[in-house]
Amino acid sequence: MSKVISAHAVSVDGYITGRDPGAGRGLGDGTMLFDWYFNGDTPSQVFDGFKLSAPSARLFDTLAGRVGAIVAGRTTYDDSDHFGGGSPHPTARLHVLSHRPAPEISERQTLITTGIQDAIAAAREAAGDKDVGLMGGGVATEALKAGLVDEVILHQVPVLLGGGRPFFQELPEHVHLRLLEAVPAPGVTHLHYQVAR
């Protein structure tokens, strides 16, 4: 069965954006969170234009190659200028979770308004035997609350941003993680966890 994974670049102090993110401003002034996409000599086999370090490329491409559909929250969708009508992943269909209408949704995107369970169910169907990726702290938190996340991957960048949007929002209880792999690489440490059940 496919897995649900949440993978985000995150600062050491837990932010997935810089200060002042928003529509037309992207992820704010925290764009250094993604410098590791371009700081190496190894082209990604999944994402055109990415040139990563060898250790980052191995882990990143393995994970990205597993993804068949994406669920993103409305804030992430808006901040990313609707992903240009497509998806943040070159081959995975985008499902946008929102409680309000989104007239800008394209025919290559799916709007889900009935909650995280329905969004993940629709994404699982679209993904087939591949995994579902989660984008955005709100979506990741709601999926964790519902017990739907199998793996959490933190691409931890050695910076303290001191502000921005935090990765995780408040959870009603502890979520225990088991470290599967830690991969140090130039400009980032990849921490791959399994959610303990």
C-alpha positions as CSV (number, residue, x, y, z in Angstrom):
1,M,0.0,0.0,0.0
2,S,1.2,3.5,-0.7
3,K,2.5,5.7,2.1
4,V,1.7,9.3,3.1
5,I,4.9,11.3,3.5
6,S,5.5,14.8,4.7
7,A,8.8,16.2,3.5
8,H,9.8,19.9,4.0
9,A,12.9,22.0,4.1
10,V,13.0,23.5,7.5
11,S,15.2,25.8,9.5
12,V,16.8,24.6,12.8
13,D,14.2,26.7,14.6
14,G,11.3,25.0,12.8
15,Y,10.2,27.4,10.1
16,I,9.3,26.4,6.5
17,T,9.1,30.0,5.2
18,G,10.8,33.2,5.9
19,R,9.2,36.3,7.3
20,D,6.3,37.9,5.3
21,P,5.4,35.0,3.0
22,G,2.3,35.4,0.8
23,A,0.8,35.6,-2.7
24,G,3.2,37.5,-4.9
25,R,6.0,37.2,-2.2
26,G,6.4,33.4,-2.3
27,L,7.9,32.0,0.8
28,G,9.1,35.3,2.1
29,D,12.8,35.9,2.9
30,G,13.5,32.3,3.8
31,T,14.3,31.2,0.3
32,M,17.8,30.0,1.6
33,L,15.9,27.0,2.8
34,F,16.1,25.7,-0.8
35,D,19.7,26.6,-1.7
36,W,20.7,22.9,-1.4
37,Y,18.6,22.2,-4.5
38,F,21.3,24.0,-6.5
39,N,24.5,23.7,-4.5
40,G,25.9,20.6,-6.1
41,D,27.0,18.9,-9.3
42,T,24.5,16.0,-9.4
43,P,21.5,16.7,-11.6
44,S,18.2,15.5,-10.2
45,Q,16.7,12.6,-12.1
46,V,13.2,13.8,-11.1
47,F,13.3,17.6,-11.1
48,D,14.7,19.4,-14.1
49,G,17.2,22.2,-13.2
50,F,18.0,20.9,-9.7
51,K,21.8,20.2,-9.2
52,L,22.3,18.8,-5.8
53,S,25.2,17.4,-3.8
54,A,25.6,13.6,-4.3
55,P,24.2,12.7,-0.9
56,S,21.2,15.0,-1.3
57,A,20.5,13.8,-4.8
58,R,20.4,10.2,-3.7
59,L,17.9,10.8,-1.0
60,F,15.9,13.5,-2.7
61,D,15.4,11.5,-6.0
62,T,14.5,8.3,-4.1
63,L,11.8,10.1,-2.2
64,A,10.6,12.3,-5.1
65,G,10.4,9.2,-7.3
66,R,8.0,7.5,-4.9
67,V,5.4,10.4,-5.0
68,G,2.4,9.9,-7.3
69,A,0.1,12.7,-5.9
70,I,0.4,15.8,-3.7
71,V,-1.9,17.3,-1.1
72,A,-1.3,21.0,-0.5
73,G,-3.1,23.4,1.8
74,R,-4.7,26.5,0.5
75,T,-2.1,28.9,2.1
76,T,0.7,27.0,0.4
77,Y,-1.2,27.0,-2.9
78,D,-1.8,30.7,-2.7
79,D,1.7,31.6,-1.6
80,S,3.1,29.5,-4.5
81,D,1.0,31.4,-7.0
82,H,-1.2,28.3,-7.6
83,F,1.9,26.4,-8.9
84,G,1.3,28.0,-12.3
85,G,-1.9,25.9,-12.8
86,G,0.1,22.7,-12.4
87,S,1.8,20.9,-9.6
88,P,5.0,21.4,-7.4
89,H,6.0,17.9,-8.6
90,P,6.7,17.2,-12.3
91,T,4.6,14.1,-12.5
92,A,2.3,14.1,-9.5
93,R,-1.2,15.5,-9.6
94,L,-2.0,18.3,-7.1
95,H,-4.9,18.1,-4.7
96,V,-5.7,21.4,-2.9
97,L,-7.4,21.2,0.5
98,S,-9.4,24.3,1.1
99,H,-12.6,25.3,3.0
100,R,-13.4,28.0,0.5
101,P,-13.9,28.1,-3.2
102,A,-10.9,28.4,-5.5
103,P,-12.0,29.6,-8.9
104,E,-8.4,29.6,-10.1
105,I,-8.1,25.8,-9.8
106,S,-7.0,24.4,-13.2
107,E,-8.1,21.2,-14.9
108,R,-4.7,19.7,-13.9
109,Q,-5.6,20.3,-10.2
110,T,-8.3,19.0,-7.9
111,L,-10.0,21.0,-5.2
112,I,-11.1,19.1,-2.0
113,T,-13.3,20.9,0.4
114,T,-14.4,18.1,2.7
115,G,-11.4,17.5,4.9
116,I,-8.0,15.9,5.1
117,Q,-9.3,12.3,5.0
118,D,-11.1,12.9,1.7
119,A,-8.1,14.8,0.3
120,I,-5.7,12.0,1.1
121,A,-8.2,9.4,-0.2
122,A,-8.5,11.2,-3.5
123,A,-4.7,11.6,-3.7
124,R,-4.2,7.9,-3.0
125,E,-6.5,7.0,-5.8
126,A,-4.6,9.3,-8.2
127,A,-1.2,8.1,-7.0
128,G,-2.0,4.4,-7.6
129,D,0.8,2.4,-6.1
130,K,2.9,5.5,-5.5
131,D,3.0,7.6,-2.3
132,V,1.1,10.7,-1.4
133,G,3.2,13.8,-0.5
134,L,2.0,16.5,1.8
135,M,2.8,20.2,1.4
136,G,2.4,22.8,4.1
137,G,2.4,22.8,7.8
138,G,-1.4,22.9,8.2
139,V,-1.9,19.9,5.9
140,A,0.9,18.0,7.7
141,T,-0.6,18.8,11.1
142,E,-4.1,17.8,10.1
143,A,-2.9,14.6,8.6
144,L,-0.9,13.8,11.8
145,K,-3.9,14.5,14.0
146,A,-5.9,12.0,11.8
147,G,-3.2,9.4,12.1
148,L,-2.6,9.4,8.3
149,V,1.1,10.2,8.1
150,D,3.6,7.3,7.7
151,E,6.8,9.2,7.3
152,V,8.2,12.7,8.1
153,I,11.3,13.9,6.3
154,L,13.0,17.1,7.5
155,H,15.5,18.7,5.2
156,Q,17.0,20.7,8.0
157,V,19.0,23.8,6.9
158,P,21.5,25.2,9.3
159,V,19.9,28.6,9.8
160,L,17.8,30.2,12.5
161,L,15.2,32.2,10.7
162,G,13.7,33.7,13.9
163,G,10.3,34.0,12.2
164,G,8.0,32.8,9.4
165,R,5.5,30.0,9.2
166,P,6.3,27.1,11.5
167,F,6.3,23.6,10.1
168,F,4.1,22.0,12.7
169,Q,1.0,23.6,14.3
170,E,-0.4,22.5,17.7
171,L,-1.0,18.8,18.0
172,P,-3.5,17.3,20.6
173,E,-0.9,14.8,21.7
174,H,2.6,13.6,21.2
175,V,3.6,11.9,17.9
176,H,6.5,9.6,18.3
177,L,9.0,9.2,15.5
178,R,11.6,6.6,14.7
179,L,14.7,7.8,12.9
180,L,15.2,5.7,9.7
181,E,18.1,7.7,8.2
182,A,20.2,10.8,8.8
183,V,22.1,12.1,5.8
184,P,24.5,15.0,6.3
185,A,25.1,16.9,3.1
186,P,26.4,20.4,2.1
187,G,24.0,23.0,3.3
188,V,21.4,20.5,4.7
189,T,20.9,17.5,6.9
190,H,18.2,15.1,5.8
191,L,16.3,13.5,8.7
192,H,14.0,10.6,7.6
193,Y,11.5,9.4,10.3
194,Q,8.8,6.8,10.5
195,V,5.7,7.7,12.5
196,A,5.4,5.2,15.3
197,R,2.0,3.7,15.7
